[in-house]
Amino acid sequence: MTLLKAEEGKEYIIQRIETDDEEMDSFLFSLGCYSGEPITVVSRIRGGCVVSIKDGRYTIDNQLAEAIII
């Protein structure tokens, strides 16, 4: 299941990142978004969502959320 289908407020573990775009992969890795890390959707906004990874909160668009498999 992708992060787009995640429930708000529930913690999930990232299984993998599914993308052929190296830049997107590097960007997500720089946020701390990689296999085995917990991630929580804090809220949904138009065109994306706010997620909590480690000690930070980030706004990601739907394209990034679609690449994150939980």
Protein Blocks (a to p, Z undefined) as FASTA:
>chain_A
ZZklpcehiacddfbdcdfblklmmmmmmnopaghiacddfbdcehiacddehjbccddd
fklmmmpcZZ
